[in-house]
Amino acid sequence: MTVKDRKTVDYISKSDDGSTMSMIMVEDRPLNTAGIVNETVDKVNTYLAFLRDGQLVDFDADAKTAKVRVQYNVLDDPESSAQLMLVLTEAGQMFAKDGVEFRIRHFNFLDQMIEPVERD
């Protein structure tokens, strides 16, 4: 599941001690993909509704007392799209009103590649 699946929550994870719940959005497409900004708005609204309707607590009762965060994982540099950054900034403000931390995580896999292991 990714951002293009507008009506779903992509991933939910919980820390080992149950103190933090993370809801993760994944954007694996180039940020210049047609319609990506509107799809991201829809995805943010899906996550807000999931939280506000109590569905996270229904999914896992620990969410009642856990710190909740929403994370937007993206392969391309999100700052390469001014429109998307505006949407993500506004999303952060909306989540903050509900006491939810919002973060953007840029994964540049080319920079994080592991050096090949030499074998005899």
Phi and psi restraints in degrees (range 20) as a CNS / XPLOR table:
assign (resid 1 and name C) (resid 2 and name N)
       (resid 2 and name CA) (resid 2 and name C) 1.0 -143.0 20.0 2
assign (resid 2 and name N) (resid 2 and name CA)
       (resid 2 and name C) (resid 3 and name N) 1.0 -175.7 20.0 2
assign (resid 2 and name C) (resid 3 and name N)
       (resid 3 and name CA) (resid 3 and name C) 1.0 -56.9 20.0 2
assign (resid 3 and name N) (resid 3 and name CA)
       (resid 3 and name C) (resid 4 and name N) 1.0 -34.0 20.0 2
assign (resid 3 and name C) (resid 4 and name N)
       (resid 4 and name CA) (resid 4 and name C) 1.0 -63.8 20.0 2
assign (resid 4 and name N) (resid 4 and name CA)
       (resid 4 and name C) (resid 5 and name N) 1.0 -18.2 20.0 2
assign (resid 4 and name C) (resid 5 and name N)
       (resid 5 and name CA) (resid 5 and name C) 1.0 -89.0 20.0 2
assign (resid 5 and name N) (resid 5 and name CA)
       (resid 5 and name C) (resid 6 and name N) 1.0 78.6 20.0 2
assign (resid 5 and name C) (resid 6 and name N)
       (resid 6 and name CA) (resid 6 and name C) 1.0 -61.5 20.0 2
assign (resid 6 and name N) (resid 6 and name CA)
       (resid 6 and name C) (resid 7 and name N) 1.0 -27.6 20.0 2
assign (resid 6 and name C) (resid 7 and name N)
       (resid 7 and name CA) (resid 7 and name C) 1.0 -99.1 20.0 2
assign (resid 7 and name N) (resid 7 and name CA)
       (resid 7 and name C) (resid 8 and name N) 1.0 13.6 20.0 2
assign (resid 7 and name C) (resid 8 and name N)
       (resid 8 and name CA) (resid 8 and name C) 1.0 -125.3 20.0 2
assign (resid 8 and name N) (resid 8 and name CA)
       (resid 8 and name C) (resid 9 and name N) 1.0 155.5 20.0 2
assign (resid 8 and name C) (resid 9 and name N)
       (resid 9 and name CA) (resid 9 and name C) 1.0 -91.7 20.0 2
assign (resid 9 and name N) (resid 9 and name CA)
       (resid 9 and name C) (resid 10 and name N) 1.0 124.5 20.0 2
assign (resid 9 and name C) (resid 10 and name N)
       (resid 10 and name CA) (resid 10 and name C) 1.0 -67.2 20.0 2
assign (resid 10 and name N) (resid 10 and name CA)
       (resid 10 and name C) (resid 11 and name N) 1.0 -55.4 20.0 2
assign (resid 10 and name C) (resid 11 and name N)
       (resid 11 and name CA) (resid 11 and name C) 1.0 -145.8 20.0 2
assign (resid 11 and name N) (resid 11 and name CA)
       (resid 11 and name C) (resid 12 and name N) 1.0 149.2 20.0 2
assign (resid 11 and name C) (resid 12 and name N)
       (resid 12 and name CA) (resid 12 and name C) 1.0 -130.4 20.0 2
assign (resid 12 and name N) (resid 12 and name CA)
       (resid 12 and name C) (resid 13 and name N) 1.0 131.7 20.0 2
assign (resid 12 and name C) (resid 13 and name N)
       (resid 13 and name CA) (resid 13 and name C) 1.0 -131.5 20.0 2
assign (resid 13 and name N) (resid 13 and name CA)
       (resid 13 and name C) (resid 14 and name N) 1.0 160.8 20.0 2
assign (resid 13 and name C) (resid 14 and name N)
       (resid 14 and name CA) (resid 14 and name C) 1.0 -133.9 20.0 2
assign (resid 14 and name N) (resid 14 and name CA)
       (resid 14 and name C) (resid 15 and name N) 1.0 138.3 20.0 2
assign (resid 14 and name C) (resid 15 and name N)
       (resid 15 and name CA) (resid 15 and name C) 1.0 -63.2 20.0 2
assign (resid 15 and name N) (resid 15 and name CA)
       (resid 15 and name C) (resid 16 and name N) 1.0 158.9 20.0 2
assign (resid 15 and name C) (resid 16 and name N)
       (resid 16 and name CA) (resid 16 and name C) 1.0 -56.5 20.0 2
assign (resid 16 and name N) (resid 16 and name CA)
       (resid 16 and name C) (resid 17 and name N) 1.0 -35.8 20.0 2
assign (resid 16 and name C) (resid 17 and name N)
       (resid 17 and name CA) (resid 17 and name C) 1.0 -90.7 20.0 2
assign (resid 17 and name N) (resid 17 and name CA)
       (resid 17 and name C) (resid 18 and name N) 1.0 1.1 20.0 2
assign (resid 17 and name C) (resid 18 and name N)
       (resid 18 and name CA) (resid 18 and name C) 1.0 77.6 20.0 2
assign (resid 18 and name N) (resid 18 and name CA)
       (resid 18 and name C) (resid 19 and name N) 1.0 6.9 20.0 2
assign (resid 18 and name C) (resid 19 and name N)
       (resid 19 and name CA) (resid 19 and name C) 1.0 -83.0 20.0 2
assign (resid 19 and name N) (resid 19 and name CA)
       (resid 19 and name C) (resid 20 and name N) 1.0 -15.6 20.0 2
assign (resid 19 and name C) (resid 20 and name N)
       (resid 20 and name CA) (resid 20 and name C) 1.0 -135.3 20.0 2
assign (resid 20 and name N) (resid 20 and name CA)
       (resid 20 and name C) (resid 21 and name N) 1.0 132.0 20.0 2
assign (resid 20 and name C) (resid 21 and name N)
       (resid 21 and name CA) (resid 21 and name C) 1.0 -114.5 20.0 2
assign (resid 21 and name N) (resid 21 and name CA)
       (resid 21 and name C) (resid 22 and name N) 1.0 132.7 20.0 2
assign (resid 21 and name C) (resid 22 and name N)
       (resid 22 and name CA) (resid 22 and name C) 1.0 -119.4 20.0 2
assign (resid 22 and name N) (resid 22 and name CA)
       (resid 22 and name C) (resid 23 and name N) 1.0 131.7 20.0 2
assign (resid 22 and name C) (resid 23 and name N)
       (resid 23 and name CA) (resid 23 and name C) 1.0 -108.7 20.0 2
assign (resid 23 and name N) (resid 23 and name CA)
       (resid 23 and name C) (resid 24 and name N) 1.0 124.0 20.0 2
assign (resid 23 and name C) (resid 24 and name N)
       (resid 24 and name CA) (resid 24 and name C) 1.0 -116.9 20.0 2
assign (resid 24 and name N) (resid 24 and name CA)
       (resid 24 and name C) (resid 25 and name N) 1.0 127.6 20.0 2
assign (resid 24 and name C) (resid 25 and name N)
       (resid 25 and name CA) (resid 25 and name C) 1.0 -98.5 20.0 2
assign (resid 25 and name N) (resid 25 and name CA)
       (resid 25 and name C) (resid 26 and name N) 1.0 142.7 20.0 2
assign (resid 25 and name C) (resid 26 and name N)
       (resid 26 and name CA) (resid 26 and name C) 1.0 -123.3 20.0 2
assign (resid 26 and name N) (resid 26 and name CA)
       (resid 26 and name C) (resid 27 and name N) 1.0 123.9 20.0 2
assign (resid 26 and name C) (resid 27 and name N)
       (resid 27 and name CA) (resid 27 and name C) 1.0 -117.0 20.0 2
assign (resid 27 and name N) (resid 27 and name CA)
       (resid 27 and name C) (resid 28 and name N) 1.0 108.4 20.0 2
assign (resid 27 and name C) (resid 28 and name N)
       (resid 28 and name CA) (resid 28 and name C) 1.0 -108.1 20.0 2
assign (resid 28 and name N) (resid 28 and name CA)
       (resid 28 and name C) (resid 29 and name N) 1.0 6.5 20.0 2
assign (resid 28 and name C) (resid 29 and name N)
       (resid 29 and name CA) (resid 29 and name C) 1.0 -99.3 20.0 2
assign (resid 29 and name N) (resid 29 and name CA)
       (resid 29 and name C) (resid 30 and name N) 1.0 160.1 20.0 2
assign (resid 29 and name C) (resid 30 and name N)
       (resid 30 and name CA) (resid 30 and name C) 1.0 -59.7 20.0 2
assign (resid 30 and name N) (resid 30 and name CA)
       (resid 30 and name C) (resid 31 and name N) 1.0 142.2 20.0 2
assign (resid 30 and name C) (resid 31 and name N)
       (resid 31 and name CA) (resid 31 and name C) 1.0 -73.7 20.0 2
assign (resid 31 and name N) (resid 31 and name CA)
       (resid 31 and name C) (resid 32 and name N) 1.0 -5.7 20.0 2
assign (resid 31 and name C) (resid 32 and name N)
       (resid 32 and name CA) (resid 32 and name C) 1.0 -95.0 20.0 2
assign (resid 32 and name N) (resid 32 and name CA)
       (resid 32 and name C) (resid 33 and name N) 1.0 12.0 20.0 2
assign (resid 32 and name C) (resid 33 and name N)
       (resid 33 and name CA) (resid 33 and name C) 1.0 -64.5 20.0 2
assign (resid 33 and name N) (resid 33 and name CA)
       (resid 33 and name C) (resid 34 and name N) 1.0 133.4 20.0 2
assign (resid 33 and name C) (resid 34 and name N)
       (resid 34 and name CA) (resid 34 and name C) 1.0 -56.5 20.0 2
assign (resid 34 and name N) (resid 34 and name CA)
       (resid 34 and name C) (resid 35 and name N) 1.0 133.4 20.0 2
assign (resid 34 and name C) (resid 35 and name N)
       (resid 35 and name CA) (resid 35 and name C) 1.0 82.7 20.0 2
assign (resid 35 and name N) (resid 35 and name CA)
       (resid 35 and name C) (resid 36 and name N) 1.0 0.1 20.0 2
assign (resid 35 and name C) (resid 36 and name N)
       (resid 36 and name CA) (resid 36 and name C) 1.0 -64.8 20.0 2
assign (resid 36 and name N) (resid 36 and name CA)
       (resid 36 and name C) (resid 37 and name N) 1.0 -34.9 20.0 2
assign (resid 36 and name C) (resid 37 and name N)
       (resid 37 and name CA) (resid 37 and name C) 1.0 -66.6 20.0 2
assign (resid 37 and name N) (resid 37 and name CA)
       (resid 37 and name C) (resid 38 and name N) 1.0 -47.1 20.0 2
assign (resid 37 and name C) (resid 38 and name N)
       (resid 38 and name CA) (resid 38 and name C) 1.0 -63.7 20.0 2
assign (resid 38 and name N) (resid 38 and name CA)
       (resid 38 and name C) (resid 39 and name N) 1.0 -38.7 20.0 2
assign (resid 38 and name C) (resid 39 and name N)
       (resid 39 and name CA) (resid 39 and name C) 1.0 -64.9 20.0 2
assign (resid 39 and name N) (resid 39 and name CA)
       (resid 39 and name C) (resid 40 and name N) 1.0 -36.1 20.0 2
assign (resid 39 and name C) (resid 40 and name N)
       (resid 40 and name CA) (resid 40 and name C) 1.0 -68.1 20.0 2
assign (resid 40 and name N) (resid 40 and name CA)
       (resid 40 and name C) (resid 41 and name N) 1.0 -40.1 20.0 2
assign (resid 40 and name C) (resid 41 and name N)
       (resid 41 and name CA) (resid 41 and name C) 1.0 -59.1 20.0 2
assign (resid 41 and name N) (resid 41 and name CA)
       (resid 41 and name C) (resid 42 and name N) 1.0 -46.2 20.0 2
assign (resid 41 and name C) (resid 42 and name N)
       (resid 42 and name CA) (resid 42 and name C) 1.0 -61.6 20.0 2
assign (resid 42 and name N) (resid 42 and name CA)
       (resid 42 and name C) (resid 43 and name N) 1.0 -41.1 20.0 2
assign (resid 42 and name C) (resid 43 and name N)
       (resid 43 and name CA) (resid 43 and name C) 1.0 -65.1 20.0 2
assign (resid 43 and name N) (resid 43 and name CA)
       (resid 43 and name C) (resid 44 and name N) 1.0 -44.1 20.0 2
assign (resid 43 and name C) (resid 44 and name N)
       (resid 44 and name CA) (resid 44 and name C) 1.0 -58.5 20.0 2
assign (resid 44 and name N) (resid 44 and name CA)
       (resid 44 and name C) (resid 45 and name N) 1.0 -43.7 20.0 2
assign (resid 44 and name C) (resid 45 and name N)
       (resid 45 and name CA) (resid 45 and name C) 1.0 -63.6 20.0 2
assign (resid 45 and name N) (resid 45 and name CA)
       (resid 45 and name C) (resid 46 and name N) 1.0 -35.9 20.0 2
assign (resid 45 and name C) (resid 46 and name N)
       (resid 46 and name CA) (resid 46 and name C) 1.0 -62.5 20.0 2
assign (resid 46 and name N) (resid 46 and name CA)
       (resid 46 and name C) (resid 47 and name N) 1.0 -43.8 20.0 2
assign (resid 46 and name C) (resid 47 and name N)
       (resid 47 and name CA) (resid 47 and name C) 1.0 -67.7 20.0 2
assign (resid 47 and name N) (resid 47 and name CA)
       (resid 47 and name C) (resid 48 and name N) 1.0 -40.8 20.0 2
assign (resid 47 and name C) (resid 48 and name N)
       (resid 48 and name CA) (resid 48 and name C) 1.0 -61.3 20.0 2
assign (resid 48 and name N) (resid 48 and name CA)
       (resid 48 and name C) (resid 49 and name N) 1.0 -44.2 20.0 2
assign (resid 48 and name C) (resid 49 and name N)
       (resid 49 and name CA) (resid 49 and name C) 1.0 -64.3 20.0 2
assign (resid 49 and name N) (resid 49 and name CA)
       (resid 49 and name C) (resid 50 and name N) 1.0 -40.5 20.0 2
assign (resid 49 and name C) (resid 50 and name N)
       (resid 50 and name CA) (resid 50 and name C) 1.0 -58.8 20.0 2
assign (resid 50 and name N) (resid 50 and name CA)
       (resid 50 and name C) (resid 51 and name N) 1.0 -41.8 20.0 2
assign (resid 50 and name C) (resid 51 and name N)
       (resid 51 and name CA) (resid 51 and name C) 1.0 -72.1 20.0 2
assign (resid 51 and name N) (resid 51 and name CA)
       (resid 51 and name C) (resid 52 and name N) 1.0 -49.6 20.0 2
assign (resid 51 and name C) (resid 52 and name N)
       (resid 52 and name CA) (resid 52 and name C) 1.0 -69.8 20.0 2
assign (resid 52 and name N) (resid 52 and name CA)
       (resid 52 and name C) (resid 53 and name N) 1.0 -29.1 20.0 2
assign (resid 52 and name C) (resid 53 and name N)
       (resid 53 and name CA) (resid 53 and name C) 1.0 -83.7 20.0 2
assign (resid 53 and name N) (resid 53 and name CA)
       (resid 53 and name C) (resid 54 and name N) 1.0 -0.6 20.0 2
assign (resid 53 and name C) (resid 54 and name N)
       (resid 54 and name CA) (resid 54 and name C) 1.0 79.9 20.0 2
assign (resid 54 and name N) (resid 54 and name CA)
       (resid 54 and name C) (resid 55 and name N) 1.0 13.6 20.0 2
assign (resid 54 and name C) (resid 55 and name N)
       (resid 55 and name CA) (resid 55 and name C) 1.0 -69.8 20.0 2
assign (resid 55 and name N) (resid 55 and name CA)
       (resid 55 and name C) (resid 56 and name N) 1.0 -29.7 20.0 2
assign (resid 55 and name C) (resid 56 and name N)
       (resid 56 and name CA) (resid 56 and name C) 1.0 -65.9 20.0 2
assign (resid 56 and name N) (resid 56 and name CA)
       (resid 56 and name C) (resid 57 and name N) 1.0 -41.6 20.0 2
assign (resid 56 and name C) (resid 57 and name N)
       (resid 57 and name CA) (resid 57 and name C) 1.0 -66.7 20.0 2
assign (resid 57 and name N) (resid 57 and name CA)
       (resid 57 and name C) (resid 58 and name N) 1.0 -37.2 20.0 2
assign (resid 57 and name C) (resid 58 and name N)
       (resid 58 and name CA) (resid 58 and name C) 1.0 -63.5 20.0 2
assign (resid 58 and name N) (resid 58 and name CA)
       (resid 58 and name C) (resid 59 and name N) 1.0 -36.8 20.0 2
assign (resid 58 and name C) (resid 59 and name N)
       (resid 59 and name CA) (resid 59 and name C) 1.0 -69.0 20.0 2
assign (resid 59 and name N) (resid 59 and name CA)
       (resid 59 and name C) (resid 60 and name N) 1.0 -41.5 20.0 2
assign (resid 59 and name C) (resid 60 and name N)
       (resid 60 and name CA) (resid 60 and name C) 1.0 -151.6 20.0 2
assign (resid 60 and name N) (resid 60 and name CA)
       (resid 60 and name C) (resid 61 and name N) 1.0 115.7 20.0 2
assign (resid 60 and name C) (resid 61 and name N)
       (resid 61 and name CA) (resid 61 and name C) 1.0 -60.2 20.0 2
assign (resid 61 and name N) (resid 61 and name CA)
       (resid 61 and name C) (resid 62 and name N) 1.0 -24.5 20.0 2
assign (resid 61 and name C) (resid 62 and name N)
       (resid 62 and name CA) (resid 62 and name C) 1.0 -61.0 20.0 2
assign (resid 62 and name N) (resid 62 and name CA)
       (resid 62 and name C) (resid 63 and name N) 1.0 -20.6 20.0 2
assign (resid 62 and name C) (resid 63 and name N)
       (resid 63 and name CA) (resid 63 and name C) 1.0 -63.7 20.0 2
assign (resid 63 and name N) (resid 63 and name CA)
       (resid 63 and name C) (resid 64 and name N) 1.0 -19.5 20.0 2
assign (resid 63 and name C) (resid 64 and name N)
       (resid 64 and name CA) (resid 64 and name C) 1.0 -60.6 20.0 2
assign (resid 64 and name N) (resid 64 and name CA)
       (resid 64 and name C) (resid 65 and name N) 1.0 -38.2 20.0 2
assign (resid 64 and name C) (resid 65 and name N)
       (resid 65 and name CA) (resid 65 and name C) 1.0 -112.1 20.0 2
assign (resid 65 and name N) (resid 65 and name CA)
       (resid 65 and name C) (resid 66 and name N) 1.0 -7.9 20.0 2
assign (resid 65 and name C) (resid 66 and name N)
       (resid 66 and name CA) (resid 66 and name C) 1.0 -78.6 20.0 2
assign (resid 66 and name N) (resid 66 and name CA)
       (resid 66 and name C) (resid 67 and name N) 1.0 154.3 20.0 2
assign (resid 66 and name C) (resid 67 and name N)
       (resid 67 and name CA) (resid 67 and name C) 1.0 -72.5 20.0 2
assign (resid 67 and name N) (resid 67 and name CA)
       (resid 67 and name C) (resid 68 and name N) 1.0 132.7 20.0 2
assign (resid 67 and name C) (resid 68 and name N)
       (resid 68 and name CA) (resid 68 and name C) 1.0 -112.4 20.0 2
assign (resid 68 and name N) (resid 68 and name CA)
       (resid 68 and name C) (resid 69 and name N) 1.0 135.9 20.0 2
assign (resid 68 and name C) (resid 69 and name N)
       (resid 69 and name CA) (resid 69 and name C) 1.0 -133.8 20.0 2
assign (resid 69 and name N) (resid 69 and name CA)
       (resid 69 and name C) (resid 70 and name N) 1.0 150.7 20.0 2
assign (resid 69 and name C) (resid 70 and name N)
       (resid 70 and name CA) (resid 70 and name C) 1.0 -116.6 20.0 2
assign (resid 70 and name N) (resid 70 and name CA)
       (resid 70 and name C) (resid 71 and name N) 1.0 131.7 20.0 2
assign (resid 70 and name C) (resid 71 and name N)
       (resid 71 and name CA) (resid 71 and name C) 1.0 -123.8 20.0 2
assign (resid 71 and name N) (resid 71 and name CA)
       (resid 71 and name C) (resid 72 and name N) 1.0 132.3 20.0 2
assign (resid 71 and name C) (resid 72 and name N)
       (resid 72 and name CA) (resid 72 and name C) 1.0 -104.2 20.0 2
assign (resid 72 and name N) (resid 72 and name CA)
       (resid 72 and name C) (resid 73 and name N) 1.0 106.2 20.0 2
assign (resid 72 and name C) (resid 73 and name N)
       (resid 73 and name CA) (resid 73 and name C) 1.0 -92.2 20.0 2
assign (resid 73 and name N) (resid 73 and name CA)
       (resid 73 and name C) (resid 74 and name N) 1.0 129.0 20.0 2
assign (resid 73 and name C) (resid 74 and name N)
       (resid 74 and name CA) (resid 74 and name C) 1.0 -139.8 20.0 2
assign (resid 74 and name N) (resid 74 and name CA)
       (resid 74 and name C) (resid 75 and name N) 1.0 142.4 20.0 2
assign (resid 74 and name C) (resid 75 and name N)
       (resid 75 and name CA) (resid 75 and name C) 1.0 -84.4 20.0 2
assign (resid 75 and name N) (resid 75 and name CA)
       (resid 75 and name C) (resid 76 and name N) 1.0 -45.0 20.0 2
assign (resid 75 and name C) (resid 76 and name N)
       (resid 76 and name CA) (resid 76 and name C) 1.0 -77.6 20.0 2
assign (resid 76 and name N) (resid 76 and name CA)
       (resid 76 and name C) (resid 77 and name N) 1.0 157.6 20.0 2
assign (resid 76 and name C) (resid 77 and name N)
       (resid 77 and name CA) (resid 77 and name C) 1.0 -66.0 20.0 2
assign (resid 77 and name N) (resid 77 and name CA)
       (resid 77 and name C) (resid 78 and name N) 1.0 115.0 20.0 2
assign (resid 77 and name C) (resid 78 and name N)
       (resid 78 and name CA) (resid 78 and name C) 1.0 -62.0 20.0 2
assign (resid 78 and name N) (resid 78 and name CA)
       (resid 78 and name C) (resid 79 and name N) 1.0 -24.0 20.0 2
assign (resid 78 and name C) (resid 79 and name N)
       (resid 79 and name CA) (resid 79 and name C) 1.0 -73.7 20.0 2
assign (resid 79 and name N) (resid 79 and name CA)
       (resid 79 and name C) (resid 80 and name N) 1.0 -5.6 20.0 2
assign (resid 79 and name C) (resid 80 and name N)
       (resid 80 and name CA) (resid 80 and name C) 1.0 -76.5 20.0 2
assign (resid 80 and name N) (resid 80 and name CA)
       (resid 80 and name C) (resid 81 and name N) 1.0 -8.9 20.0 2
assign (resid 80 and name C) (resid 81 and name N)
       (resid 81 and name CA) (resid 81 and name C) 1.0 -126.7 20.0 2
assign (resid 81 and name N) (resid 81 and name CA)
       (resid 81 and name C) (resid 82 and name N) 1.0 104.1 20.0 2
assign (resid 81 and name C) (resid 82 and name N)
       (resid 82 and name CA) (resid 82 and name C) 1.0 -61.5 20.0 2
assign (resid 82 and name N) (resid 82 and name CA)
       (resid 82 and name C) (resid 83 and name N) 1.0 -39.7 20.0 2
assign (resid 82 and name C) (resid 83 and name N)
       (resid 83 and name CA) (resid 83 and name C) 1.0 -63.2 20.0 2
assign (resid 83 and name N) (resid 83 and name CA)
       (resid 83 and name C) (resid 84 and name N) 1.0 -43.7 20.0 2
assign (resid 83 and name C) (resid 84 and name N)
       (resid 84 and name CA) (resid 84 and name C) 1.0 -65.4 20.0 2
assign (resid 84 and name N) (resid 84 and name CA)
       (resid 84 and name C) (resid 85 and name N) 1.0 -41.5 20.0 2
assign (resid 84 and name C) (resid 85 and name N)
       (resid 85 and name CA) (resid 85 and name C) 1.0 -62.1 20.0 2
assign (resid 85 and name N) (resid 85 and name CA)
       (resid 85 and name C) (resid 86 and name N) 1.0 -36.1 20.0 2
assign (resid 85 and name C) (resid 86 and name N)
       (resid 86 and name CA) (resid 86 and name C) 1.0 -62.9 20.0 2
assign (resid 86 and name N) (resid 86 and name CA)
       (resid 86 and name C) (resid 87 and name N) 1.0 -45.4 20.0 2
assign (resid 86 and name C) (resid 87 and name N)
       (resid 87 and name CA) (resid 87 and name C) 1.0 -61.5 20.0 2
assign (resid 87 and name N) (resid 87 and name CA)
       (resid 87 and name C) (resid 88 and name N) 1.0 -44.1 20.0 2
assign (resid 87 and name C) (resid 88 and name N)
       (resid 88 and name CA) (resid 88 and name C) 1.0 -68.2 20.0 2
assign (resid 88 and name N) (resid 88 and name CA)
       (resid 88 and name C) (resid 89 and name N) 1.0 -35.8 20.0 2
assign (resid 88 and name C) (resid 89 and name N)
       (resid 89 and name CA) (resid 89 and name C) 1.0 -64.5 20.0 2
assign (resid 89 and name N) (resid 89 and name CA)
       (resid 89 and name C) (resid 90 and name N) 1.0 -45.0 20.0 2
assign (resid 89 and name C) (resid 90 and name N)
       (resid 90 and name CA) (resid 90 and name C) 1.0 -64.8 20.0 2
assign (resid 90 and name N) (resid 90 and name CA)
       (resid 90 and name C) (resid 91 and name N) 1.0 -37.1 20.0 2
assign (resid 90 and name C) (resid 91 and name N)
       (resid 91 and name CA) (resid 91 and name C) 1.0 -60.4 20.0 2
assign (resid 91 and name N) (resid 91 and name CA)
       (resid 91 and name C) (resid 92 and name N) 1.0 -44.9 20.0 2
assign (resid 91 and name C) (resid 92 and name N)
       (resid 92 and name CA) (resid 92 and name C) 1.0 -57.7 20.0 2
assign (resid 92 and name N) (resid 92 and name CA)
       (resid 92 and name C) (resid 93 and name N) 1.0 -39.6 20.0 2
assign (resid 92 and name C) (resid 93 and name N)
       (resid 93 and name CA) (resid 93 and name C) 1.0 -67.5 20.0 2
assign (resid 93 and name N) (resid 93 and name CA)
       (resid 93 and name C) (resid 94 and name N) 1.0 -39.3 20.0 2
assign (resid 93 and name C) (resid 94 and name N)
       (resid 94 and name CA) (resid 94 and name C) 1.0 -67.7 20.0 2
assign (resid 94 and name N) (resid 94 and name CA)
       (resid 94 and name C) (resid 95 and name N) 1.0 -43.8 20.0 2
assign (resid 94 and name C) (resid 95 and name N)
       (resid 95 and name CA) (resid 95 and name C) 1.0 -64.0 20.0 2
assign (resid 95 and name N) (resid 95 and name CA)
       (resid 95 and name C) (resid 96 and name N) 1.0 -38.9 20.0 2
assign (resid 95 and name C) (resid 96 and name N)
       (resid 96 and name CA) (resid 96 and name C) 1.0 -60.7 20.0 2
assign (resid 96 and name N) (resid 96 and name CA)
       (resid 96 and name C) (resid 97 and name N) 1.0 -34.7 20.0 2
assign (resid 96 and name C) (resid 97 and name N)
       (resid 97 and name CA) (resid 97 and name C) 1.0 -60.8 20.0 2
assign (resid 97 and name N) (resid 97 and name CA)
       (resid 97 and name C) (resid 98 and name N) 1.0 -26.3 20.0 2
assign (resid 97 and name C) (resid 98 and name N)
       (resid 98 and name CA) (resid 98 and name C) 1.0 -97.9 20.0 2
assign (resid 98 and name N) (resid 98 and name CA)
       (resid 98 and name C) (resid 99 and name N) 1.0 10.3 20.0 2
assign (resid 98 and name C) (resid 99 and name N)
       (resid 99 and name CA) (resid 99 and name C) 1.0 75.2 20.0 2
assign (resid 99 and name N) (resid 99 and name CA)
       (resid 99 and name C) (resid 100 and name N) 1.0 21.8 20.0 2
assign (resid 99 and name C) (resid 100 and name N)
       (resid 100 and name CA) (resid 100 and name C) 1.0 -108.3 20.0 2
assign (resid 100 and name N) (resid 100 and name CA)
       (resid 100 and name C) (resid 101 and name N) 1.0 129.4 20.0 2
assign (resid 100 and name C) (resid 101 and name N)
       (resid 101 and name CA) (resid 101 and name C) 1.0 -75.1 20.0 2
assign (resid 101 and name N) (resid 101 and name CA)
       (resid 101 and name C) (resid 102 and name N) 1.0 137.7 20.0 2
assign (resid 101 and name C) (resid 102 and name N)
       (resid 102 and name CA) (resid 102 and name C) 1.0 -121.2 20.0 2
assign (resid 102 and name N) (resid 102 and name CA)
       (resid 102 and name C) (resid 103 and name N) 1.0 131.8 20.0 2
assign (resid 102 and name C) (resid 103 and name N)
       (resid 103 and name CA) (resid 103 and name C) 1.0 -136.8 20.0 2
assign (resid 103 and name N) (resid 103 and name CA)
       (resid 103 and name C) (resid 104 and name N) 1.0 152.9 20.0 2
assign (resid 103 and name C) (resid 104 and name N)
       (resid 104 and name CA) (resid 104 and name C) 1.0 -110.3 20.0 2
assign (resid 104 and name N) (resid 104 and name CA)
       (resid 104 and name C) (resid 105 and name N) 1.0 130.0 20.0 2
assign (resid 104 and name C) (resid 105 and name N)
       (resid 105 and name CA) (resid 105 and name C) 1.0 -122.5 20.0 2
assign (resid 105 and name N) (resid 105 and name CA)
       (resid 105 and name C) (resid 106 and name N) 1.0 113.0 20.0 2
assign (resid 105 and name C) (resid 106 and name N)
       (resid 106 and name CA) (resid 106 and name C) 1.0 -93.8 20.0 2
assign (resid 106 and name N) (resid 106 and name CA)
       (resid 106 and name C) (resid 107 and name N) 1.0 118.7 20.0 2
assign (resid 106 and name C) (resid 107 and name N)
       (resid 107 and name CA) (resid 107 and name C) 1.0 -102.6 20.0 2
assign (resid 107 and name N) (resid 107 and name CA)
       (resid 107 and name C) (resid 108 and name N) 1.0 112.2 20.0 2
assign (resid 107 and name C) (resid 108 and name N)
       (resid 108 and name CA) (resid 108 and name C) 1.0 -107.8 20.0 2
assign (resid 108 and name N) (resid 108 and name CA)
       (resid 108 and name C) (resid 109 and name N) 1.0 90.6 20.0 2
assign (resid 108 and name C) (resid 109 and name N)
       (resid 109 and name CA) (resid 109 and name C) 1.0 -64.1 20.0 2
assign (resid 109 and name N) (resid 109 and name CA)
       (resid 109 and name C) (resid 110 and name N) 1.0 -26.8 20.0 2
assign (resid 109 and name C) (resid 110 and name N)
       (resid 110 and name CA) (resid 110 and name C) 1.0 -64.8 20.0 2
assign (resid 110 and name N) (resid 110 and name CA)
       (resid 110 and name C) (resid 111 and name N) 1.0 -35.9 20.0 2
assign (resid 110 and name C) (resid 111 and name N)
       (resid 111 and name CA) (resid 111 and name C) 1.0 -77.2 20.0 2
assign (resid 111 and name N) (resid 111 and name CA)
       (resid 111 and name C) (resid 112 and name N) 1.0 -17.9 20.0 2
assign (resid 111 and name C) (resid 112 and name N)
       (resid 112 and name CA) (resid 112 and name C) 1.0 -108.0 20.0 2
assign (resid 112 and name N) (resid 112 and name CA)
       (resid 112 and name C) (resid 113 and name N) 1.0 12.0 20.0 2
assign (resid 112 and name C) (resid 113 and name N)
       (resid 113 and name CA) (resid 113 and name C) 1.0 -65.7 20.0 2
assign (resid 113 and name N) (resid 113 and name CA)
       (resid 113 and name C) (resid 114 and name N) 1.0 143.4 20.0 2
assign (resid 113 and name C) (resid 114 and name N)
       (resid 114 and name CA) (resid 114 and name C) 1.0 -84.3 20.0 2
assign (resid 114 and name N) (resid 114 and name CA)
       (resid 114 and name C) (resid 115 and name N) 1.0 137.8 20.0 2
assign (resid 114 and name C) (resid 115 and name N)
       (resid 115 and name CA) (resid 115 and name C) 1.0 -63.4 20.0 2
assign (resid 115 and name N) (resid 115 and name CA)
       (resid 115 and name C) (resid 116 and name N) 1.0 140.9 20.0 2
assign (resid 115 and name C) (resid 116 and name N)
       (resid 116 and name CA) (resid 116 and name C) 1.0 -61.1 20.0 2
assign (resid 116 and name N) (resid 116 and name CA)
       (resid 116 and name C) (resid 117 and name N) 1.0 146.9 20.0 2
assign (resid 116 and name C) (resid 117 and name N)
       (resid 117 and name CA) (resid 117 and name C) 1.0 -93.2 20.0 2
assign (resid 117 and name N) (resid 117 and name CA)
       (resid 117 and name C) (resid 118 and name N) 1.0 129.5 20.0 2
assign (resid 117 and name C) (resid 118 and name N)
       (resid 118 and name CA) (resid 118 and name C) 1.0 -82.3 20.0 2
assign (resid 118 and name N) (resid 118 and name CA)
       (resid 118 and name C) (resid 119 and name N) 1.0 138.7 20.0 2
assign (resid 118 and name C) (resid 119 and name N)
       (resid 119 and name CA) (resid 119 and name C) 1.0 -121.7 20.0 2
assign (resid 119 and name N) (resid 119 and name CA)
       (resid 119 and name C) (resid 120 and name N) 1.0 148.2 20.0 2
